[in-house]
Amino acid sequence: MSLLGFSNVRFVHLHQAPVFMERVHCARRFYENLVPSCTIYDVECPDHSFRKFTDDGQYLISFSRNNQDLIVYRPRWLSFSCKEEDCDSCYLPSKAKKFESFFTQLYCVSLASSNEFICKDFFLFMESNQFGLFATSTAQIHDAPATGGAVQGIPSIEKITFRLLRLEDGFRLDERVFHNDFVNLTHSMGVFLYDDLLAIVSLRYQTIHILQITDSGNLVDVRSIGTFCREDDELFLNSNSQHVVGPHHLPLDHVENGLDHNQTRLHDGFLSGIKQRLLSFIFRRISNEETDKTLRMQCLKKKFYFHFQDYVDLIVWKVIYALLWTGTILGPASFVNQVW
Protein backbone atom coordinates (compact mmCIF):
# COMPACT_ATOMS: atom_id res chain seq x y z
CA MET A 1 0.00 0.00 0.00
CA SER A 2 1.24 3.48 -0.82
CA LEU A 3 0.29 6.80 0.72
CA LEU A 4 0.62 10.30 -0.63
CA GLY A 5 2.54 12.83 1.43
CA PHE A 6 2.12 16.58 1.41
CA SER A 7 4.82 19.19 1.13
CA ASN A 8 5.13 22.80 0.09
CA VAL A 9 2.70 23.83 2.77
CA ARG A 10 2.39 27.56 2.31
CA PHE A 11 0.60 29.98 4.57
CA VAL A 12 -0.22 33.26 2.93
CA HIS A 13 -1.38 36.28 4.89
CA LEU A 14 -2.98 39.07 2.91
CA HIS A 15 -3.02 42.42 4.70
CA GLN A 16 -5.60 45.00 3.90
CA ALA A 17 -4.64 48.65 4.14
CA PRO A 18 -6.40 50.55 6.93
CA VAL A 19 -9.45 52.45 5.92
CA PHE A 20 -9.77 56.06 7.02
CA MET A 21 -12.05 56.75 9.99
CA GLU A 22 -12.40 53.05 10.87
CA ARG A 23 -11.49 51.51 14.18
CA VAL A 24 -10.32 48.26 12.57
CA HIS A 25 -6.94 49.12 11.14
CA CYS A 26 -6.04 45.74 9.67
CA ALA A 27 -7.85 42.68 8.35
CA ARG A 28 -6.19 39.40 7.50
CA ARG A 29 -7.27 36.46 5.41
CA PHE A 30 -5.78 32.99 5.79
CA TYR A 31 -5.07 30.60 2.93
CA GLU A 32 -3.69 27.07 2.82
CA ASN A 33 -2.10 25.48 -0.19
CA LEU A 34 -1.38 21.74 0.13
CA VAL A 35 0.41 20.14 -2.79
CA PRO A 36 1.00 16.34 -2.77
CA SER A 37 4.55 15.67 -3.87
CA CYS A 38 5.65 12.57 -2.00
CA THR A 39 4.54 8.93 -2.05
CA ILE A 40 5.36 6.49 0.73
CA TYR A 41 5.62 2.89 -0.46
CA ASP A 42 5.43 -0.46 1.34
CA VAL A 43 3.29 0.83 4.16
CA GLU A 44 2.50 -1.72 6.85
CA CYS A 45 -1.29 -1.91 6.78
CA PRO A 46 -3.88 -4.30 8.26
CA ASP A 47 -4.95 -7.35 6.28
CA HIS A 48 -8.29 -5.88 5.26
CA SER A 49 -10.16 -5.35 2.03
CA PHE A 50 -10.32 -1.57 1.64
CA ARG A 51 -13.46 -0.36 -0.14
CA LYS A 52 -13.51 3.44 -0.47
CA PHE A 53 -13.59 6.83 1.23
CA THR A 54 -16.77 8.73 1.80
CA ASP A 55 -17.06 11.90 -0.27
CA ASP A 56 -16.07 14.14 2.62
CA GLY A 57 -12.96 12.05 3.30
CA GLN A 58 -13.91 11.49 6.94
CA TYR A 59 -14.37 7.71 6.79
CA LEU A 60 -12.38 4.91 5.15
CA ILE A 61 -14.54 1.81 4.67
CA SER A 62 -12.92 -1.62 4.81
CA PHE A 63 -13.98 -5.22 5.37
CA SER A 64 -12.28 -8.18 7.00
CA ARG A 65 -10.79 -10.84 4.76
CA ASN A 66 -13.48 -13.35 5.74
CA ASN A 67 -16.15 -10.81 4.66
CA GLN A 68 -17.83 -10.91 8.05
CA ASP A 69 -16.82 -7.66 9.76
CA LEU A 70 -16.94 -3.97 8.89
CA ILE A 71 -13.92 -1.86 9.93
CA VAL A 72 -14.10 1.92 9.62
CA TYR A 73 -11.10 4.25 9.90
CA ARG A 74 -10.73 8.00 10.13
CA PRO A 75 -7.74 9.81 8.60
CA ARG A 76 -5.37 11.55 10.99
CA TRP A 77 -4.46 13.95 8.19
CA LEU A 78 -1.02 15.58 8.28
CA SER A 79 1.34 13.60 10.49
CA PHE A 80 4.68 14.43 8.88
CA SER A 81 5.92 17.47 7.02
CA CYS A 82 8.87 18.38 4.88
CA LYS A 83 10.31 21.87 4.44
CA GLU A 84 12.48 21.01 1.47
CA GLU A 85 11.46 21.08 -2.16
CA ASP A 86 12.47 17.47 -2.83
CA CYS A 87 10.68 15.37 -0.21
CA ASP A 88 11.77 12.06 -1.76
CA SER A 89 15.25 12.61 -0.37
CA CYS A 90 13.95 13.81 2.98
CA TYR A 91 14.35 11.46 5.93
CA LEU A 92 11.13 10.23 7.53
CA PRO A 93 10.93 8.26 10.77
CA SER A 94 10.17 4.55 10.69
CA LYS A 95 6.64 5.01 11.96
CA ALA A 96 5.86 7.00 8.81
CA LYS A 97 5.56 3.67 7.01
CA LYS A 98 2.90 2.37 9.37
CA PHE A 99 -0.78 2.54 8.61
CA GLU A 100 -1.63 3.62 12.15
CA SER A 101 0.33 6.83 11.67
CA PHE A 102 -2.19 8.01 9.09
CA PHE A 103 -5.48 6.37 10.13
CA THR A 104 -7.31 5.73 13.40
CA GLN A 105 -9.72 2.83 13.73
CA LEU A 106 -13.13 4.03 14.85
CA TYR A 107 -14.91 0.71 15.27
CA CYS A 108 -15.26 -2.86 14.08
CA VAL A 109 -18.75 -4.38 13.88
CA SER A 110 -19.92 -7.78 12.70
CA LEU A 111 -22.43 -7.56 9.86
CA ALA A 112 -22.74 -11.12 8.54
CA SER A 113 -23.70 -14.36 10.23
CA SER A 114 -21.94 -17.69 9.76
CA ASN A 115 -23.57 -18.50 6.42
CA GLU A 116 -23.67 -14.91 5.14
CA PHE A 117 -20.96 -12.76 3.60
CA ILE A 118 -20.57 -9.03 3.15
CA CYS A 119 -20.92 -7.90 -0.45
CA LYS A 120 -17.67 -5.95 -0.58
CA ASP A 121 -18.54 -4.37 -3.96
CA PHE A 122 -21.63 -2.74 -2.45
CA PHE A 123 -21.64 0.41 -0.32
CA LEU A 124 -23.90 3.47 -0.51
CA PHE A 125 -24.00 6.53 1.70
CA MET A 126 -26.22 9.58 1.91
CA GLU A 127 -25.04 13.01 0.85
CA SER A 128 -24.81 14.07 4.48
CA ASN A 129 -22.39 11.14 5.04
CA GLN A 130 -24.38 10.35 8.20
CA PHE A 131 -25.72 6.93 7.20
CA GLY A 132 -24.14 4.08 5.27
CA LEU A 133 -25.92 1.18 3.57
CA PHE A 134 -24.27 -2.24 3.47
CA ALA A 135 -25.43 -5.60 2.13
CA THR A 136 -24.88 -9.23 3.15
CA SER A 137 -26.06 -12.34 1.36
CA THR A 138 -25.83 -16.09 1.25
CA ALA A 139 -24.52 -18.09 -1.70
CA GLN A 140 -26.30 -18.04 -5.06
CA ILE A 141 -28.45 -20.92 -6.26
CA HIS A 142 -28.06 -20.99 -10.03
CA ASP A 143 -30.57 -23.75 -10.82
CA ALA A 144 -33.39 -22.45 -8.64
CA PRO A 145 -36.89 -23.17 -10.01
CA ALA A 146 -38.97 -20.20 -11.17
CA THR A 147 -41.91 -20.21 -8.74
CA GLY A 148 -44.33 -17.55 -7.57
CA GLY A 149 -43.98 -15.41 -10.68
CA ALA A 150 -40.17 -15.48 -10.78
CA VAL A 151 -38.35 -15.07 -14.09
CA GLN A 152 -36.99 -18.27 -15.53
CA GLY A 153 -33.19 -18.56 -15.64
CA ILE A 154 -32.36 -15.96 -12.97
CA PRO A 155 -30.46 -17.38 -9.98
CA SER A 156 -31.79 -17.14 -6.46
CA ILE A 157 -30.24 -16.06 -3.16
CA GLU A 158 -31.74 -17.49 -0.01
CA LYS A 159 -31.23 -14.33 2.04
CA ILE A 160 -30.20 -10.78 1.12
CA THR A 161 -29.98 -8.25 3.96
CA PHE A 162 -29.54 -4.49 3.57
CA ARG A 163 -28.28 -2.86 6.77
CA LEU A 164 -28.35 0.85 7.50
CA LEU A 165 -25.60 1.99 9.89
CA ARG A 166 -24.66 5.29 11.45
CA LEU A 167 -21.15 5.94 10.19
CA GLU A 168 -20.13 7.92 13.25
CA ASP A 169 -20.19 4.95 15.64
CA GLY A 170 -21.35 1.93 13.57
CA PHE A 171 -24.73 1.67 15.32
CA ARG A 172 -27.27 -0.45 13.42
CA LEU A 173 -30.35 1.60 12.67
CA ASP A 174 -32.54 -0.57 10.46
CA GLU A 175 -32.43 -3.42 7.95
CA ARG A 176 -34.47 -4.88 5.12
CA VAL A 177 -34.40 -8.60 4.24
CA PHE A 178 -35.20 -10.28 0.89
CA HIS A 179 -35.70 -14.05 0.83
CA ASN A 180 -35.23 -16.31 -2.22
CA ASP A 181 -34.70 -13.30 -4.46
CA PHE A 182 -31.89 -11.91 -6.58
CA VAL A 183 -30.53 -8.34 -6.47
CA ASN A 184 -27.45 -7.46 -8.49
CA LEU A 185 -25.12 -6.02 -5.84
CA THR A 186 -21.99 -5.86 -7.99
CA HIS A 187 -20.93 -2.20 -8.10
CA SER A 188 -24.39 -1.38 -6.69
CA MET A 189 -26.00 -2.01 -10.07
CA GLY A 190 -29.28 -3.25 -8.58
CA VAL A 191 -29.63 -0.50 -5.97
CA PHE A 192 -29.92 3.25 -6.52
CA LEU A 193 -29.89 6.01 -3.91
CA TYR A 194 -31.30 9.43 -4.76
CA ASP A 195 -31.36 11.89 -1.87
CA ASP A 196 -33.33 9.96 0.78
CA LEU A 197 -35.04 7.56 -1.66
CA LEU A 198 -33.69 4.05 -2.13
CA ALA A 199 -34.63 1.90 -5.14
CA ILE A 200 -33.92 -1.84 -4.99
CA VAL A 201 -34.45 -3.87 -8.17
CA SER A 202 -35.59 -7.45 -7.73
CA LEU A 203 -34.39 -9.18 -10.89
CA ARG A 204 -36.04 -12.45 -9.98
CA TYR A 205 -39.52 -10.95 -9.54
CA GLN A 206 -39.04 -7.90 -11.81
CA THR A 207 -40.07 -5.43 -9.12
CA ILE A 208 -38.62 -2.07 -8.11
CA HIS A 209 -38.94 -1.53 -4.37
CA ILE A 210 -38.92 2.14 -3.35
CA LEU A 211 -37.92 2.90 0.25
CA GLN A 212 -37.29 6.14 2.10
CA ILE A 213 -34.50 6.74 4.61
CA THR A 214 -35.85 8.96 7.37
CA ASP A 215 -33.80 11.43 9.39
CA SER A 216 -33.96 9.05 12.34
CA GLY A 217 -32.39 6.26 10.27
CA ASN A 218 -35.43 4.10 9.48
CA LEU A 219 -36.18 2.34 6.18
CA VAL A 220 -39.81 3.04 5.28
CA ASP A 221 -41.59 1.22 2.44
CA VAL A 222 -42.99 3.74 -0.06
CA ARG A 223 -44.25 1.55 -2.90
CA SER A 224 -43.36 -1.29 -5.26
CA ILE A 225 -43.41 -0.95 -9.04
CA GLY A 226 -43.70 -4.21 -10.94
CA THR A 227 -46.91 -6.19 -11.12
CA PHE A 228 -48.75 -2.94 -10.43
CA CYS A 229 -47.60 0.60 -11.21
CA ARG A 230 -50.34 2.92 -10.00
CA GLU A 231 -51.92 2.67 -6.58
CA ASP A 232 -55.35 1.75 -7.98
CA ASP A 233 -54.10 -0.82 -10.52
CA GLU A 234 -54.57 -3.73 -8.16
CA LEU A 235 -58.12 -2.70 -7.28
CA PHE A 236 -59.10 -2.25 -10.92
CA LEU A 237 -57.61 -5.54 -12.09
CA ASN A 238 -58.99 -7.58 -9.23
CA SER A 239 -62.47 -6.15 -9.64
CA ASN A 240 -62.50 -7.05 -13.35
CA SER A 241 -60.91 -10.49 -13.11
CA GLN A 242 -62.76 -12.19 -10.26
CA HIS A 243 -64.95 -14.07 -12.68
CA VAL A 244 -61.88 -15.33 -14.56
CA VAL A 245 -59.33 -16.00 -11.86
CA GLY A 246 -59.79 -17.44 -8.41
CA PRO A 247 -57.84 -16.48 -5.30
CA HIS A 248 -54.09 -16.94 -5.34
CA HIS A 249 -51.67 -17.61 -2.56
CA LEU A 250 -48.13 -16.33 -2.86
CA PRO A 251 -45.15 -18.21 -1.38
CA LEU A 252 -43.79 -17.04 1.95
CA ASP A 253 -40.60 -15.69 0.42
CA HIS A 254 -42.54 -13.40 -1.92
CA VAL A 255 -44.62 -12.06 0.96
CA GLU A 256 -41.52 -11.27 3.02
CA ASN A 257 -40.07 -9.33 0.11
CA GLY A 258 -42.72 -6.67 0.53
CA LEU A 259 -45.37 -8.00 -1.84
CA ASP A 260 -48.80 -9.00 -0.59
CA HIS A 261 -50.69 -12.06 -1.74
CA ASN A 262 -52.42 -10.25 -4.62
CA GLN A 263 -49.24 -9.03 -6.29
CA THR A 264 -48.77 -12.02 -8.54
CA ARG A 265 -49.74 -12.87 -12.08
CA LEU A 266 -53.48 -13.13 -12.50
CA HIS A 267 -52.81 -15.92 -14.96
CA ASP A 268 -49.86 -17.23 -16.91
CA GLY A 269 -50.45 -15.01 -19.95
CA PHE A 270 -50.89 -11.78 -18.01
CA LEU A 271 -48.04 -9.28 -18.32
CA SER A 272 -46.90 -7.19 -15.39
CA GLY A 273 -47.83 -3.54 -15.10
CA ILE A 274 -44.30 -2.29 -15.81
CA LYS A 275 -44.13 -4.48 -18.93
CA GLN A 276 -47.52 -3.17 -20.07
CA ARG A 277 -46.22 0.38 -19.69
CA LEU A 278 -43.17 -0.44 -21.79
CA LEU A 279 -45.22 -2.01 -24.57
CA SER A 280 -47.67 0.90 -24.57
CA PHE A 281 -44.83 3.41 -24.83
CA ILE A 282 -43.22 1.55 -27.75
CA PHE A 283 -46.58 1.19 -29.53
CA ARG A 284 -47.46 4.87 -29.19
CA ARG A 285 -44.03 6.04 -30.29
CA ILE A 286 -44.11 3.91 -33.44
CA SER A 287 -47.72 4.84 -34.14
CA ASN A 288 -46.94 8.56 -34.01
CA GLU A 289 -44.23 8.23 -36.63
CA GLU A 290 -46.78 8.05 -39.46
CA THR A 291 -49.91 10.13 -40.02
CA ASP A 292 -51.32 8.02 -42.85
CA LYS A 293 -53.35 5.05 -41.55
CA THR A 294 -52.03 2.60 -44.14
CA LEU A 295 -48.40 3.54 -43.58
CA ARG A 296 -48.98 3.55 -39.84
CA MET A 297 -50.26 -0.03 -39.88
CA GLN A 298 -47.35 -1.17 -42.03
CA CYS A 299 -44.94 0.53 -39.68
CA LEU A 300 -46.55 -1.13 -36.66
CA LYS A 301 -46.40 -4.54 -38.28
CA LYS A 302 -42.73 -4.10 -39.14
CA LYS A 303 -41.45 -2.43 -35.97
CA PHE A 304 -43.84 -3.54 -33.24
CA TYR A 305 -45.75 -6.76 -33.98
CA PHE A 306 -42.78 -8.44 -35.66
CA HIS A 307 -40.62 -7.76 -32.57
CA PHE A 308 -43.43 -8.16 -30.05
CA GLN A 309 -41.99 -11.29 -28.43
CA ASP A 310 -38.58 -9.62 -28.16
CA TYR A 311 -40.17 -6.75 -26.24
CA VAL A 312 -42.02 -9.18 -23.98
CA ASP A 313 -38.78 -11.04 -23.19
CA LEU A 314 -37.06 -7.86 -21.98
CA ILE A 315 -36.30 -7.73 -18.26
CA VAL A 316 -35.57 -4.86 -15.91
CA TRP A 317 -31.83 -4.83 -15.24
CA LYS A 318 -31.22 -1.69 -13.19
CA VAL A 319 -32.69 1.67 -12.25
CA ILE A 320 -30.86 4.51 -13.97
CA TYR A 321 -32.27 7.43 -12.01
CA ALA A 322 -35.32 8.52 -10.05
CA LEU A 323 -37.45 11.64 -10.31
CA LEU A 324 -40.05 13.26 -8.09
CA TRP A 325 -42.93 14.87 -9.91
CA THR A 326 -45.66 16.28 -7.66
CA GLY A 327 -45.38 13.42 -5.26
CA THR A 328 -45.28 10.73 -7.95
CA ILE A 329 -42.19 8.58 -8.07
CA LEU A 330 -40.88 7.78 -11.51
CA GLY A 331 -38.06 5.28 -11.73
CA PRO A 332 -36.80 4.95 -15.30
CA ALA A 333 -35.35 1.48 -15.68
CA SER A 334 -32.83 -0.12 -17.99
CA PHE A 335 -34.17 -3.11 -19.93
CA VAL A 336 -32.00 -5.82 -21.45
CA ASN A 337 -32.68 -8.97 -23.40
CA GLN A 338 -33.26 -12.02 -21.26
CA VAL A 339 -30.09 -13.96 -22.06
CA TRP A 340 -28.60 -16.19 -19.37
Summary of the structure (lengths in Angstrom):
residues: 340
radius of gyration: 27.7
end to end distance: 38.1
largest distance: 91.4
contacts: 901
relative contact order: 0.09
helix: 18%
strand: 38%
